[in-house]
């Protein structure tokens, strides 16, 4: 074991862990970032070409966070020297005057964010490639857009190292020993830090169990589907914005999200915001036929100018909490061990601010935002430790 002691050791080099490490190194903290897999990899939740970013949220605290997150994305982009964020705009689709769109508008208003509320007639006129019920419309968020996910993750890690951080991949943490100095064991080496941030993604249950923490987390396998345009370019970002659609009847109450023709030429990304429960280590054995069948019907009904079967299907993992808000908090009884987990498929866009508040917690500081919605004790103790 080396005598070297880091200010903070971050476990997990997905987007949230990498954002926290970037924030700390930029502040001059001696920071180590450990990743269990050789980088880059596609076993977690942070890989892929694109993610949606938006300020349009039903919850005020997310809209508030996204003001600063958007600024940090722009700053990271300038530092790295390549595109991370493309500001195309975003639309939230739902029933006109229904709770979903009205809640988005209320949050945007309270946070002084720009938006446009289209009538159903204007919605159909602006997006003629879509076919929704006549009482559907959208809230347009001009500050939203597309995050280049792989490039964003690479930017965090590149700038983390530029600011003096140390990144070690292929280093699975097998044991964490608590104390004033925390000791982290891996198969090949042992590391020490004054504070630790754990961002374990879908491996949360395994790594938190020795702390006596059992959260009500579900890991889901998401089928990332791409649908071919019948007319090439008909769903480019100049015509169709990234979207999130709330609980259409055909999808049994599940939500749907999508991005325009930006990744694979002539293909639109449309996915169910859910999937089958999985064991993280057996993810490739999950049966997602019901998801694909459900989405075939959805695309056939609402996107008539796309082929009704996906021509490309990739996979990702969500780690969901019951309320779909992450846990950003100290491990109970440990003021130098912080956890960030349970991002429920919408955490990528928030990572600049998530990384900041996790870093502030690790430094013993008061976070810049109220973390009440993200406290670990909002879930009652779980049996079966």
VMD Tcl script that draws the C-alpha trace (Angstrom):
set ca {
  {0.00 0.00 0.00}
  {1.32 3.40 -0.96}
  {1.75 6.15 1.65}
  {0.03 8.54 -0.78}
  {-3.23 10.00 0.51}
  {-5.67 11.69 -1.85}
  {-8.01 14.47 -0.84}
  {-10.82 12.58 -2.56}
  {-11.09 9.19 -4.25}
  {-14.00 8.85 -6.69}
  {-15.26 5.34 -7.40}
  {-16.90 4.97 -10.80}
  {-15.90 6.85 -13.97}
  {-19.35 7.11 -15.48}
  {-20.64 10.57 -16.20}
  {-21.54 11.43 -12.58}
  {-18.26 10.21 -11.09}
  {-16.26 11.83 -13.87}
  {-18.12 15.12 -13.36}
  {-17.35 15.05 -9.63}
  {-13.69 14.24 -10.27}
  {-13.47 17.05 -12.85}
  {-14.99 19.54 -10.40}
  {-12.56 18.57 -7.62}
  {-9.42 18.55 -9.76}
  {-10.35 21.92 -11.18}
  {-10.49 23.22 -7.62}
  {-6.98 21.92 -7.02}
  {-7.96 18.92 -4.91}
  {-5.71 15.89 -5.15}
  {-8.19 13.48 -6.74}
  {-8.10 9.85 -7.85}
  {-10.78 8.42 -10.17}
  {-11.15 4.61 -10.20}
  {-13.08 2.66 -12.85}
  {-13.69 -1.09 -12.68}
  {-13.67 -1.65 -16.46}
  {-11.04 -0.76 -19.05}
  {-12.10 2.49 -20.73}
  {-14.03 3.13 -22.85}
  {-16.77 0.59 -22.16}
  {-20.51 0.10 -22.74}
  {-21.48 -1.87 -19.64}
  {-23.05 0.96 -17.65}
  {-25.26 3.97 -18.28}
  {-22.98 6.67 -19.71}
  {-22.02 5.37 -23.16}
  {-23.65 6.17 -26.48}
  {-23.70 9.04 -28.90}
  {-26.49 11.24 -27.59}
  {-28.60 12.35 -24.64}
  {-31.36 14.94 -24.32}
  {-30.76 18.08 -22.32}
  {-33.58 20.40 -21.25}
  {-34.77 22.92 -18.71}
  {-38.38 21.82 -19.15}
  {-39.06 19.73 -16.06}
  {-42.14 19.29 -13.90}
  {-39.98 19.78 -10.77}
  {-38.63 23.22 -9.96}
  {-35.40 21.94 -8.46}
  {-34.33 20.33 -11.74}
  {-35.11 23.42 -13.80}
  {-33.11 25.49 -11.30}
  {-30.15 23.10 -11.55}
  {-30.26 23.08 -15.33}
  {-29.52 26.81 -15.54}
  {-26.05 26.23 -14.11}
  {-25.64 22.81 -15.75}
  {-26.12 24.38 -19.19}
  {-23.45 27.00 -18.42}
  {-21.00 24.32 -17.25}
  {-21.61 22.21 -20.36}
  {-20.63 25.24 -22.44}
  {-17.55 25.82 -20.30}
  {-16.49 22.18 -20.56}
  {-16.93 22.35 -24.31}
  {-14.63 25.36 -24.54}
  {-12.01 23.73 -22.33}
  {-11.98 20.46 -24.26}
  {-12.07 22.08 -27.69}
  {-14.79 19.91 -29.25}
  {-18.58 19.94 -29.41}
  {-20.36 18.58 -26.35}
  {-23.72 20.39 -26.44}
  {-25.78 21.21 -29.51}
  {-28.56 23.66 -28.64}
  {-31.36 22.56 -30.95}
  {-34.25 23.12 -28.54}
  {-36.51 20.50 -26.96}
  {-40.23 19.74 -26.83}
  {-42.29 18.14 -24.07}
  {-45.34 16.49 -25.62}
  {-48.61 15.83 -23.80}
  {-52.28 16.65 -23.53}
  {-52.99 20.36 -24.04}
  {-53.80 21.97 -20.68}
  {-53.04 18.62 -19.02}
  {-51.06 18.33 -15.79}
  {-47.78 17.31 -17.44}
  {-47.45 20.34 -19.72}
  {-48.92 22.72 -17.15}
  {-46.41 21.56 -14.52}
  {-43.55 22.10 -16.98}
  {-44.77 25.62 -17.68}
  {-45.11 26.44 -13.99}
  {-41.56 25.30 -13.30}
  {-40.15 27.20 -16.28}
  {-41.96 30.37 -15.23}
  {-40.81 30.19 -11.62}
  {-37.22 29.77 -12.78}
  {-37.36 32.53 -15.41}
  {-36.67 30.10 -18.26}
  {-37.81 30.69 -21.81}
  {-40.55 28.56 -23.36}
  {-43.31 28.51 -25.95}
  {-46.65 26.77 -25.43}
  {-48.11 25.64 -28.73}
  {-51.80 25.14 -29.32}
  {-52.79 21.75 -30.74}
  {-53.30 23.35 -34.15}
  {-49.86 24.98 -34.09}
  {-48.31 21.75 -32.83}
  {-49.66 19.79 -35.80}
  {-48.65 22.54 -38.20}
  {-45.08 22.77 -36.90}
  {-44.53 19.01 -36.66}
  {-46.44 17.49 -39.58}
  {-44.41 14.27 -39.35}
  {-46.08 13.49 -36.00}
  {-49.55 12.05 -35.48}
  {-50.90 12.53 -31.98}
  {-54.49 12.95 -30.72}
  {-56.10 16.26 -31.61}
  {-55.94 17.46 -28.00}
  {-52.15 17.01 -27.79}
  {-49.59 19.79 -27.98}
  {-46.12 20.66 -26.67}
  {-44.06 23.02 -24.59}
  {-41.01 24.14 -26.57}
  {-37.84 24.74 -24.53}
  {-35.34 26.71 -26.67}
  {-32.47 26.09 -24.23}
  {-32.67 22.31 -24.64}
  {-30.83 20.19 -27.15}
  {-28.50 17.27 -27.69}
  {-25.54 16.22 -25.58}
  {-22.80 14.26 -27.35}
  {-22.62 11.64 -24.62}
  {-19.37 9.82 -25.45}
  {-17.65 13.11 -26.24}
  {-18.97 14.70 -23.04}
  {-17.64 11.83 -20.93}
  {-14.30 12.03 -22.71}
  {-14.22 15.79 -22.09}
  {-14.75 15.35 -18.35}
  {-12.00 12.74 -18.12}
  {-9.58 14.62 -20.36}
  {-9.96 17.86 -18.45}
  {-9.82 16.01 -15.12}
  {-6.37 14.74 -16.07}
  {-5.40 18.15 -17.48}
  {-6.19 19.70 -14.09}
  {-3.92 17.17 -12.36}
  {-6.28 14.29 -11.56}
  {-5.25 10.64 -11.78}
  {-7.52 8.16 -13.59}
  {-7.02 4.40 -13.23}
  {-9.26 2.03 -15.17}
  {-9.49 -1.75 -14.82}
  {-9.50 -1.17 -11.06}
  {-12.55 -2.74 -9.41}
  {-12.94 -1.66 -5.80}
  {-13.44 -4.84 -3.75}
  {-13.43 -3.39 -0.25}
  {-13.80 0.02 1.39}
  {-12.52 0.39 4.95}
  {-13.99 3.30 6.86}
  {-12.00 5.68 9.04}
  {-10.61 9.21 9.14}
  {-8.59 8.01 6.17}
  {-10.64 5.71 3.96}
  {-8.86 2.70 2.46}
  {-9.98 1.26 -0.88}
  {-8.79 -2.16 -1.99}
  {-8.60 -3.33 -5.61}
  {-7.15 -6.61 -6.96}
  {-3.88 -4.90 -7.87}
  {-3.40 -2.04 -5.42}
  {-4.74 -0.27 -2.34}
  {-5.52 3.46 -2.26}
  {-6.31 5.93 0.50}
  {-8.32 9.12 0.64}
  {-9.57 11.62 3.18}
  {-12.97 11.44 1.49}
  {-14.60 9.09 -0.99}
  {-17.38 9.62 -3.53}
  {-19.12 6.45 -4.72}
  {-20.90 6.65 -8.10}
  {-21.46 2.96 -8.77}
  {-24.28 3.07 -11.32}
  {-26.06 -0.29 -11.59}
  {-23.54 -1.90 -9.21}
  {-24.84 0.20 -6.30}
  {-26.45 -2.60 -4.32}
  {-23.24 -4.65 -4.25}
  {-20.95 -1.82 -3.21}
  {-23.34 -0.31 -0.62}
  {-24.28 -3.56 1.09}
  {-21.17 -3.70 3.37}
  {-22.17 -0.26 4.73}
  {-25.53 -1.65 5.84}
  {-27.27 0.38 3.14}
  {-29.94 -1.26 1.03}
  {-31.79 1.16 -1.23}
  {-34.95 0.27 -3.18}
  {-33.15 0.39 -6.51}
  {-34.21 -1.34 -9.71}
  {-31.87 -1.90 -12.63}
  {-33.58 -1.88 -16.01}
  {-32.24 -2.80 -19.43}
  {-33.19 -0.13 -21.94}
  {-33.54 -0.94 -25.62}
  {-32.12 2.02 -27.54}
  {-33.91 1.84 -30.88}
  {-33.32 3.62 -34.18}
  {-36.03 3.81 -36.82}
  {-35.32 4.43 -40.51}
  {-36.92 7.39 -42.26}
  {-38.98 6.69 -45.35}
  {-37.84 10.07 -46.71}
  {-34.25 10.85 -45.78}
  {-33.92 14.03 -43.72}
  {-37.59 14.33 -42.87}
  {-36.79 14.11 -39.14}
  {-33.56 16.11 -39.00}
  {-33.09 18.46 -36.06}
  {-34.12 21.38 -38.24}
  {-37.59 19.77 -38.38}
  {-37.95 17.59 -35.29}
  {-36.54 18.49 -31.87}
  {-35.50 16.09 -29.12}
  {-38.71 15.19 -27.29}
  {-40.18 13.59 -24.19}
  {-43.75 12.37 -24.33}
  {-45.79 11.65 -21.23}
  {-47.77 8.43 -20.88}
  {-49.50 7.81 -24.18}
  {-52.27 5.23 -23.83}
  {-50.65 2.77 -26.22}
  {-47.57 2.57 -23.99}
  {-49.42 1.45 -20.86}
  {-48.47 4.54 -18.92}
  {-44.77 4.38 -19.80}
  {-43.10 7.48 -21.16}
  {-41.27 7.79 -24.47}
  {-38.31 9.91 -25.53}
  {-36.61 10.52 -28.84}
  {-34.01 12.45 -30.77}
  {-33.96 13.52 -34.41}
  {-31.84 12.13 -37.24}
  {-28.45 13.00 -35.74}
  {-26.49 9.79 -35.07}
  {-27.01 7.11 -37.72}
  {-27.79 8.61 -41.14}
  {-31.48 8.45 -41.93}
  {-32.46 7.08 -38.51}
  {-34.48 8.58 -35.66}
  {-33.89 7.48 -32.05}
  {-37.17 6.66 -30.25}
  {-37.15 4.64 -27.01}
  {-39.36 3.53 -24.18}
  {-38.33 5.19 -20.92}
  {-38.42 1.80 -19.22}
  {-37.51 -1.84 -19.73}
  {-37.26 -5.23 -18.06}
  {-35.82 -5.58 -14.56}
  {-32.40 -7.20 -14.70}
  {-29.57 -8.61 -12.66}
  {-26.69 -6.32 -13.63}
  {-24.37 -9.25 -14.24}
  {-26.95 -11.04 -16.42}
  {-28.13 -8.05 -18.43}
  {-27.78 -9.75 -21.81}
  {-30.22 -12.47 -20.81}
  {-33.16 -10.07 -20.36}
  {-36.22 -10.48 -22.57}
  {-36.98 -7.12 -24.16}
  {-39.29 -8.39 -26.92}
  {-42.28 -6.76 -25.20}
  {-40.49 -3.39 -25.32}
  {-39.75 -3.65 -29.03}
  {-43.29 -4.84 -29.80}
  {-44.75 -1.96 -27.77}
  {-42.58 0.58 -29.58}
  {-43.42 -0.84 -33.00}
  {-47.05 0.00 -32.31}
  {-46.12 3.42 -30.97}
  {-44.03 4.36 -33.99}
  {-46.64 3.02 -36.39}
  {-49.29 5.20 -34.74}
  {-47.39 8.41 -34.04}
  {-44.51 8.43 -36.57}
  {-46.11 7.26 -39.82}
  {-43.18 8.43 -41.95}
  {-40.77 6.03 -40.21}
  {-40.37 2.33 -40.93}
  {-42.42 0.47 -38.28}
  {-39.58 -1.80 -37.14}
  {-36.27 -0.64 -35.67}
  {-33.24 -1.33 -37.84}
  {-30.71 -0.70 -35.03}
  {-31.13 -1.78 -31.39}
  {-28.52 -1.04 -28.73}
  {-28.72 -1.34 -24.94}
  {-28.20 0.79 -21.86}
  {-28.99 0.40 -18.15}
  {-31.11 2.57 -15.89}
  {-30.73 2.44 -12.11}
  {-34.11 3.65 -10.85}
  {-35.35 4.84 -7.47}
  {-39.10 4.65 -6.70}
  {-39.52 8.43 -7.09}
  {-37.00 8.65 -9.97}
  {-34.85 11.17 -8.08}
  {-31.22 10.25 -7.35}
  {-29.61 9.81 -3.96}
  {-26.97 12.49 -3.34}
  {-25.93 12.19 0.29}
  {-23.48 10.88 2.85}
  {-23.50 7.21 3.73}
  {-25.28 7.18 7.14}
  {-22.77 7.58 9.94}
  {-19.91 8.47 7.57}
  {-19.25 12.14 6.90}
  {-16.39 11.39 4.54}
  {-18.14 8.86 2.28}
  {-20.60 10.29 -0.25}
  {-22.88 8.40 -2.63}
  {-24.47 9.43 -5.94}
  {-26.81 6.80 -7.35}
  {-30.25 6.16 -8.86}
  {-30.34 8.65 -11.73}
  {-33.31 6.88 -13.32}
  {-32.44 7.56 -16.92}
  {-32.38 11.36 -16.72}
  {-29.18 12.16 -14.84}
  {-26.74 12.74 -17.71}
  {-27.87 16.29 -18.39}
  {-27.65 17.12 -14.68}
  {-24.12 15.78 -14.22}
  {-22.31 19.15 -14.12}
  {-24.32 20.16 -11.05}
  {-24.41 16.65 -9.59}
  {-20.62 16.54 -9.80}
  {-20.39 19.91 -8.10}
  {-22.64 19.07 -5.14}
  {-21.03 15.65 -4.63}
  {-17.66 17.38 -4.60}
  {-18.91 19.96 -2.10}
  {-20.21 17.20 0.18}
  {-16.85 15.40 -0.03}
  {-15.11 18.62 1.00}
  {-17.45 19.06 3.98}
  {-19.08 22.13 2.47}
  {-22.70 23.23 2.27}
  {-23.97 22.29 -1.21}
  {-25.01 25.02 -3.62}
  {-28.50 23.51 -3.90}
  {-30.97 22.06 -1.45}
  {-30.49 18.31 -1.43}
  {-33.74 17.60 0.41}
  {-35.28 15.78 -2.60}
  {-32.15 13.61 -2.83}
  {-31.60 12.57 0.79}
  {-30.86 8.93 1.46}
  {-33.22 8.78 4.44}
  {-36.31 9.51 2.34}
  {-36.41 5.74 1.84}
  {-37.15 3.66 4.94}
  {-34.52 1.08 5.94}
  {-34.80 -1.97 3.73}
  {-34.90 -5.52 5.04}
  {-32.63 -8.27 3.77}
  {-29.17 -6.81 4.34}
}
mol new
graphics top color blue
foreach p $ca { graphics top sphere $p radius 0.5 }
foreach p [lrange $ca 0 end-1] q [lrange $ca 1 end] { graphics top cylinder $p $q radius 0.2 }
display resetview
